[in-house]
């Protein structure tokens, strides 16, 4: 018998070192995905090819965070220019606001068909490959097909999520959860760490995606299977919803912080929250020794609260926004909002009036200078809980983030993209790439972006230390969760009116991240998340 141990307990601190490379680097939330990315680089692929391969593998090894029914977003540095791709999907044309609110509902339920929007992930992979890839798209699917068909040993981090969620989906969805149970349980019980998980249907779907440059998912057999299952079980999708879908190339947004440009994608994503908060925080100075002080944490929390309040009021599908991102990011508006921050008292957030006008994150860089920051997600754990039998497809529940308040910018409408949480980040200086960064975790994401950027630029931390450092997560009002800060700091924040909940880094609330920076020596250095299965490989 092997020795008895708990895969969930780590009573002693461990340390990861900052990682350096000369030719290429990949960093993701799981070793199997990072291995796939490195393999693609060794086969002559570039950073974008590596990221696509990692994205496909992650749908199998971290299904409680992302899947074939996910959305994704990317920032690509190529040829001394930054490109942005939004591959989030729209609500079905057949589901109306009146149907959602006929019984007085005030929010969209997170489980079942009403929460599902058209999945953008496969189309995003194919579009990135078409525009920037070097290797055939079908080749990029091969590592994921191998993992799906031949299996992999489940990690403790992944299994912990499955155990929490399987029973919940059966309770919420009834018989609609049967395909979910078949796909994600082992003869009705939860998988255990180290057990082999295989998904032949997933492999079949990946092969069809690879052979068709993803069009089978939107116009062929896969699309027909999704729409047929929707029709049979109370869903709303038609073939036209899928056939009309394409990712969108967008101009990234930026703010200058401490002489560096911090880049995010524009709405419908929440990257603008991080930029608005940094715009407020650059009005204060922070000494390198001030990491984790009560002054620093108080100002960070207050700035983020104001930014979230504005996003909740104004951010939506760009076609529905009444305020432009440029107005929200103007220096004049930041100066006005900064006046709302008290240095001594926590306040409840409220929106201003600007002038008119589970997730997986992964990154890659190669020797040609191409770099990619990419993120992919179901949203809430496994998403909606709706799985398409025989195809390994679990569908996200992004529609939950629509508002049902009449007149709201983000109010539900057919064929509309909802407010979206997943955001890749990128850093440049004087028009040259520094590199990709990201922190996943729902509404933690812009908070994580602000914290790792300040760790880097204000507190001079290397990429690994910037990720290792204690984090906080604002939750609502004056409430926040904090990990790892000393008691004196906590007590001072509480005297300022903050309501703090102490958590451990393993709770998952403060997200998981990856960073790859280019060094002054034209080499690469990176860090990976210690709060999960983060893995960084290079050559």
C-alpha positions in Angstrom: 0.0 0.0 0.0 1.3 3.5 -0.7 1.6 5.9 2.2 -1.5 7.6 3.5 -1.6 11.4 3.0 -4.0 14.3 2.3 -3.6 15.9 -1.1 -5.3 19.1 0.2 -3.1 20.0 3.2 0.1 22.0 3.0 1.2 22.9 6.5 4.7 24.2 5.5 5.5 27.2 3.3 7.1 26.5 0.0 8.8 28.8 -2.5 8.8 29.1 -6.3 11.6 31.0 -8.0 11.3 33.5 -10.8 11.8 31.7 -14.1 14.1 32.8 -17.0 14.3 31.7 -20.7 16.1 32.8 -23.8 13.9 31.4 -26.6 10.3 30.8 -25.5 8.1 30.5 -22.4 4.6 29.3 -21.6 2.7 29.6 -18.4 -0.7 28.2 -17.5 -2.9 26.9 -14.7 -2.0 23.2 -15.3 1.2 21.3 -16.2 -0.5 19.3 -19.0 -1.5 22.5 -20.7 1.9 24.1 -20.3 3.5 20.9 -21.6 1.3 21.1 -24.7 2.3 24.7 -25.3 6.0 24.0 -24.9 5.7 21.0 -27.3 4.1 23.3 -29.9 7.0 25.7 -29.6 9.5 22.9 -30.0 7.6 21.9 -33.2 8.2 25.3 -34.8 5.0 26.9 -33.6 4.9 30.5 -32.3 3.5 31.8 -29.1 -0.1 32.1 -30.5 0.0 28.4 -31.6 1.2 27.4 -28.1 -1.6 29.4 -26.5 -4.2 27.7 -28.6 -2.9 24.3 -27.8 -2.9 25.2 -24.1 -6.5 26.5 -24.4 -7.7 23.2 -25.9 -6.0 21.1 -23.2 -7.3 23.2 -20.4 -10.9 22.4 -21.4 -10.2 18.8 -20.4 -7.9 19.1 -17.4 -9.8 22.0 -15.7 -13.5 21.5 -16.7 -14.7 23.2 -13.6 -13.2 26.4 -14.9 -13.6 26.2 -18.7 -14.7 24.0 -21.5 -15.7 23.7 -25.2 -18.7 25.8 -24.4 -16.7 28.7 -23.0 -15.8 32.1 -24.2 -12.3 33.6 -24.5 -10.4 36.9 -25.0 -6.9 37.6 -26.1 -4.3 40.3 -26.4 -1.6 39.5 -29.0 1.7 41.4 -29.4 2.9 40.9 -33.0 5.1 43.1 -35.2 5.4 45.9 -32.6 1.6 46.2 -32.3 -1.0 45.0 -29.8 -4.2 43.4 -31.1 -7.3 42.6 -29.1 -9.8 39.7 -29.7 -13.2 39.4 -28.1 -14.6 35.9 -28.5 -17.6 36.2 -26.3 -21.0 35.2 -27.6 -24.5 36.6 -27.8 -27.8 35.7 -26.2 -30.2 33.5 -28.4 -32.5 35.4 -30.7 -35.5 33.3 -29.6 -35.2 34.3 -25.9 -36.9 37.6 -25.1 -36.9 40.0 -22.2 -40.6 39.3 -21.7 -40.0 35.6 -21.4 -37.4 36.1 -18.8 -39.5 38.5 -16.7 -43.0 37.1 -17.1 -43.2 35.8 -13.5 -41.6 38.9 -12.0 -38.0 37.6 -12.1 -35.3 40.2 -11.2 -32.3 38.1 -12.3 -31.4 35.3 -14.7 -31.0 32.0 -13.0 -27.4 30.7 -13.2 -28.3 27.1 -14.0 -30.1 25.9 -17.2 -30.6 27.2 -20.7 -31.6 30.8 -19.9 -28.1 31.6 -18.7 -26.3 30.2 -21.8 -25.0 32.5 -24.6 -23.3 31.3 -27.8 -19.9 29.8 -26.9 -17.1 31.8 -28.5 -14.0 29.7 -27.5 -13.6 27.4 -30.5 -14.1 30.3 -32.9 -11.6 32.3 -31.0 -9.0 29.6 -31.3 -9.5 29.3 -35.1 -9.5 33.1 -35.6 -6.2 33.5 -33.6 -4.7 30.7 -35.7 -5.9 32.2 -39.0 -4.4 35.6 -38.2 -1.2 34.8 -36.3 -0.5 31.1 -36.3 2.3 29.2 -38.0 1.3 25.6 -37.7 -1.9 24.0 -39.2 -4.8 24.5 -36.8 -5.6 20.7 -36.7 -2.1 20.1 -35.3 -2.8 22.5 -32.4 -5.7 20.2 -31.3 -3.6 17.0 -31.2 -2.3 17.4 -27.6 -5.8 18.0 -26.3 -7.2 15.0 -28.3 -4.5 12.8 -26.8 -5.4 13.9 -23.2 -9.1 13.5 -23.8 -8.9 10.0 -25.3 -6.0 8.5 -23.3 -6.7 10.3 -20.1 -4.8 12.2 -17.4 -4.4 11.9 -13.6 -6.7 14.5 -12.0 -5.1 17.1 -9.7 -6.3 17.7 -6.2 -7.1 21.3 -7.1 -9.4 20.3 -10.0 -11.1 17.5 -8.0 -11.9 19.8 -5.1 -14.0 21.9 -7.4 -15.8 18.8 -8.8 -16.7 17.5 -5.4 -18.4 20.8 -4.4 -20.4 21.2 -7.6 -21.7 17.8 -8.8 -24.4 17.5 -6.2 -25.5 21.1 -6.7 -26.1 20.7 -10.4 -28.3 17.5 -9.8 -30.3 19.5 -7.3 -30.8 22.5 -9.5 -31.4 20.9 -12.9 -33.1 17.6 -12.2 -33.1 15.3 -15.3 -31.3 18.1 -17.4 -28.3 17.3 -15.2 -28.1 13.6 -16.4 -25.6 14.4 -19.2 -23.5 16.4 -16.7 -23.4 13.5 -14.3 -22.5 11.1 -17.0 -19.6 13.3 -18.2 -18.1 14.5 -14.9 -18.7 11.7 -12.4 -17.2 8.2 -12.0 -20.2 5.9 -12.0 -22.2 8.4 -10.0 -19.5 9.4 -7.5 -17.0 12.2 -7.5 -13.5 11.5 -8.9 -10.6 11.4 -6.5 -7.1 13.0 -6.9 -4.9 10.9 -9.0 -7.7 9.0 -10.7 -7.6 8.9 -14.5 -10.2 10.9 -16.3 -11.0 10.3 -20.0 -13.6 12.0 -22.2 -13.8 10.3 -25.7 -16.7 12.5 -26.7 -14.5 15.6 -26.0 -11.8 14.1 -28.1 -14.2 13.5 -31.0 -15.4 17.1 -30.8 -11.8 18.5 -30.7 -11.0 16.4 -33.8 -13.9 17.9 -35.7 -13.0 21.4 -34.5 -9.5 20.9 -35.8 -10.4 19.4 -39.1 -13.0 22.2 -39.9 -11.1 25.2 -38.4 -13.9 25.2 -35.8 -16.7 25.7 -38.4 -18.3 22.3 -37.5 -19.0 23.8 -34.0 -21.0 26.6 -35.6 -22.4 25.2 -38.9 -21.9 21.4 -38.9 -22.7 18.3 -36.9 -21.7 19.8 -33.5 -23.9 22.9 -34.0 -26.8 20.6 -35.0 -26.3 18.5 -31.9 -26.3 21.5 -29.6 -29.4 23.0 -31.2 -31.2 19.7 -31.3 -30.5 19.1 -27.6 -31.7 22.6 -26.8 -35.0 22.0 -28.6 -35.5 18.7 -26.8 -34.9 20.1 -23.3 -36.3 23.6 -23.3 -33.4 25.6 -24.7 -33.6 28.5 -27.1 -30.8 28.2 -29.6 -31.3 27.8 -33.4 -28.7 27.1 -36.1 -28.8 30.7 -37.1 -27.5 31.8 -33.6 -24.4 29.6 -34.2 -23.9 30.1 -37.9 -23.9 33.9 -37.6 -21.3 34.0 -34.8 -17.7 35.4 -35.3 -15.2 36.8 -32.9 -14.5 40.5 -33.0 -11.2 42.3 -33.3 -11.1 45.3 -31.1 -8.8 48.2 -30.2 -7.3 47.7 -26.7 -7.7 50.4 -24.1 -4.8 51.7 -22.0 -3.8 54.0 -19.1 -0.3 55.1 -18.3 0.8 54.1 -14.8 4.2 55.0 -13.5 5.6 55.5 -17.0 4.2 52.1 -18.3 1.1 51.6 -20.4 -1.3 49.0 -18.9 -3.6 47.5 -21.6 -7.0 45.9 -21.3 -9.8 45.0 -23.8 -12.7 47.3 -24.1 -16.3 46.5 -22.9 -18.2 44.3 -22.9 -15.4 43.1 -20.6 -14.5 44.5 -17.2 -10.9 45.3 -18.0 -11.9 48.9 -17.8 -12.4 48.5 -14.1 -8.7 47.9 -13.6 -7.8 50.9 -15.7 -10.2 53.2 -13.9 -8.8 52.1 -10.6 -5.2 52.6 -11.7 -6.1 56.0 -13.0 -7.3 56.9 -9.5 -4.3 55.3 -7.7 -1.7 57.1 -9.8 -2.7 60.3 -8.0 -1.0 58.9 -4.9 2.6 57.9 -4.3 3.6 54.5 -2.8 7.1 53.8 -1.6 8.6 50.4 -2.3 8.3 49.6 1.4 4.6 50.4 1.5 3.3 47.0 0.2 0.6 45.7 2.5 0.3 48.8 4.7 -3.1 49.9 5.9 -2.8 53.1 3.8 -2.0 51.2 0.6 -4.8 48.6 1.1 -7.3 51.3 2.0 -6.6 53.3 -1.1 -6.6 50.2 -3.3 -10.0 49.1 -1.9 -11.6 52.6 -2.2 -10.3 53.1 -5.8 -11.6 49.6 -6.9 -15.0 50.2 -5.3 -15.5 53.4 -7.3 -14.3 51.7 -10.5 -16.7 48.7 -10.0 -19.6 51.1 -9.3 -19.1 52.9 -12.6 -18.7 49.6 -14.5 -21.9 48.2 -12.9 -23.8 51.3 -14.2 -22.2 51.9 -17.6 -20.5 48.8 -19.0 -22.4 46.6 -21.5 -22.3 45.4 -25.1 -20.6 48.4 -26.8 -23.7 49.0 -28.9 -25.7 49.7 -25.8 -23.3 51.8 -23.8 -24.3 55.5 -23.3 -20.9 56.5 -22.0 -17.7 55.9 -23.9 -14.7 54.1 -22.4 -12.6 57.2 -23.2 -14.9 59.3 -21.0 -14.6 56.8 -18.2 -10.8 56.8 -18.5 -10.3 60.6 -18.9 -7.9 62.3 -16.5 -10.5 64.9 -15.7 -13.0 62.2 -14.6 -10.3 60.4 -12.5 -9.6 63.7 -10.8 -13.3 64.1 -9.9 -13.7 60.6 -8.7 -10.5 60.8 -6.6 -12.2 63.5 -4.5 -14.6 60.8 -3.4 -11.9 58.8 -1.6 -11.5 59.5 2.1 -8.0 58.8 3.5 -9.5 57.8 6.8 -12.9 56.2 6.2 -14.2 53.3 4.1 -17.2 54.3 2.1 -20.0 52.5 0.2 -19.4 52.7 -3.6 -21.6 54.6 -5.9 -21.4 55.5 -9.6 -20.2 58.8 -10.8 -21.4 60.9 -13.7 -18.7 61.0 -16.4 -18.7 63.5 -19.2 -20.8 62.3 -22.1 -19.1 61.0 -25.0 -14.1 29.2 -12.2 -11.6 30.7 -15.4 -8.2 29.8 -16.8 -5.5 32.3 -17.7 -2.4 31.5 -19.7 0.4 33.3 -21.5 3.1 32.6 -24.0 6.1 34.3 -25.6 8.5 33.2 -28.4 11.9 34.1 -29.7 10.4 36.2 -32.6 8.9 38.7 -30.1 5.3 37.4 -30.4 3.5 37.4 -27.1 0.0 36.5 -26.1 -2.2 37.1 -23.0 -5.3 34.8 -23.1 -8.1 33.9 -20.8 -11.0 31.4 -21.2 -13.9 30.6 -18.9 -17.3 28.9 -18.2 -18.0 31.6 -15.6 -19.5 29.9 -12.5 -17.7 26.6 -12.0 -18.9 24.2 -14.7 -21.1 27.0 -16.0 -24.8 26.4 -16.7 -24.6 22.7 -15.9 -26.0 21.9 -19.4 -23.9 19.3 -21.2 -24.5 18.1 -24.8 -24.6 14.3 -24.6 -21.8 12.5 -26.5 -19.7 15.5 -27.3 -18.0 16.5 -24.1 -19.5 20.0 -24.3 -20.4 21.8 -21.1 -22.0 25.2 -21.7 -21.1 28.4 -19.9 -23.6 30.7 -18.1 -22.5 34.1 -19.1 -26.0 35.4 -19.4 -26.2 35.6 -15.6 -24.5 38.9 -15.8 -27.3 40.6 -17.8 -29.4 43.0 -15.9 -33.2 42.6 -15.9 -33.7 46.3 -14.9 -35.5 48.1 -17.6 -33.5 51.0 -19.1 -30.2 49.7 -17.8 -27.3 49.7 -20.3 -26.7 46.0 -19.6 -30.4 45.0 -19.7 -31.0 41.6 -21.4 -31.9 41.6 -25.1 -31.8 38.9 -27.8 -28.5 38.8 -29.8 -26.7 40.9 -27.2 -23.4 40.3 -25.4 -23.5 40.5 -21.5 -21.2 42.3 -19.2 -18.2 39.9 -19.1 -15.7 39.2 -16.3 -12.7 37.6 -18.1 -9.9 39.9 -19.0 -6.4 39.4 -20.3 -3.8 42.1 -19.5 -0.6 43.4 -21.2 2.1 45.8 -20.2 4.3 48.0 -22.5 6.8 50.8 -22.1 7.7 53.4 -24.6 6.0 51.5 -27.4 7.8 48.2 -26.7 6.3 45.0 -25.2 7.0 44.2 -21.5 4.6 41.3 -21.6 1.4 39.5 -20.7 -0.2 39.2 -17.3 -3.5 38.1 -15.9 -5.3 37.0 -12.7 -8.5 34.9 -13.1 -11.5 34.6 -10.7 -14.8 36.3 -11.7 -14.9 39.8 -10.3 -11.6 39.3 -8.6 -9.9 39.7 -12.0 -9.5 43.5 -12.2 -8.6 43.6 -8.5 -5.9 41.0 -9.2 -4.7 43.1 -12.2 -4.4 46.2 -10.0 -2.6 44.3 -7.3 0.0 42.6 -9.5 0.7 45.8 -11.5 1.2 47.8 -8.3 3.4 44.9 -6.9 5.5 45.2 -10.1 5.7 49.0 -10.6 5.2 50.5 -7.1 6.8 47.7 -5.0 9.4 46.4 -7.4 8.6 42.7 -7.1 9.7 40.1 -9.6 7.0 38.2 -11.5 6.9 35.3 -9.0 6.8 37.5 -6.0 4.1 39.7 -7.5 1.9 36.6 -7.7 3.0 35.1 -4.3 2.2 38.3 -2.4 -0.9 38.3 -0.2 -4.1 39.6 -1.9 -7.5 41.0 -1.0 -10.8 40.7 -2.8 -13.5 43.4 -2.4 -16.9 41.7 -2.2 -19.6 44.4 -1.7 -20.1 47.6 0.2 -17.4 47.9 2.9 -16.8 44.1 2.9 -13.6 42.5 1.6 -11.8 39.2 2.1 -8.1 39.3 2.9 -5.3 36.8 3.1 -1.9 36.9 4.7 -1.8 40.5 5.9 -0.6 41.2 9.5 -3.0 41.7 12.4 -2.0 45.4 13.0 -2.9 46.2 9.4 -6.2 44.4 9.6 -7.1 46.2 12.8 -6.3 49.6 11.4 -8.5 48.9 8.3 -11.3 47.8 10.5 -11.0 51.1 12.4 -11.5 52.9 9.1 -14.8 51.0 8.7 -13.7 48.1 6.4 -15.5 44.8 7.2 -12.9 42.2 6.7 -13.1 38.5 6.3 -9.9 36.5 6.9 -9.3 33.7 4.3 -6.5 31.4 3.4 -4.7 31.5 0.0 -6.1 28.1 -0.7 -9.7 29.3 -0.6 -9.7 30.2 -4.3 -11.4 33.6 -3.8 -8.3 35.7 -4.7 -7.7 34.0 -8.1 -4.8 32.5 -9.9 -2.4 34.3 -12.2 0.5 34.1 -14.7 3.1 36.7 -15.7 5.8 36.8 -18.5 8.0 39.9 -18.8 10.7 40.7 -21.3 14.0 41.6 -19.6 16.5 44.3 -20.5 18.7 41.5 -21.9 15.9 40.6 -24.5 15.3 37.4 -22.6 12.1 36.3 -20.8 11.3 36.0 -17.1 8.0 34.7 -15.6 6.1 33.6 -12.6 3.2 31.2 -12.1 0.4 31.0 -9.5 1.2 29.2 -6.2 -2.4 29.0 -5.2 -3.2 26.1 -7.6 -1.6 24.0 -10.3 0.2 26.9 -12.1 3.1 25.7 -14.2 5.7 27.6 -16.2 8.0 25.9 -18.9 10.6 27.4 -21.1 13.5 26.7 -23.5 
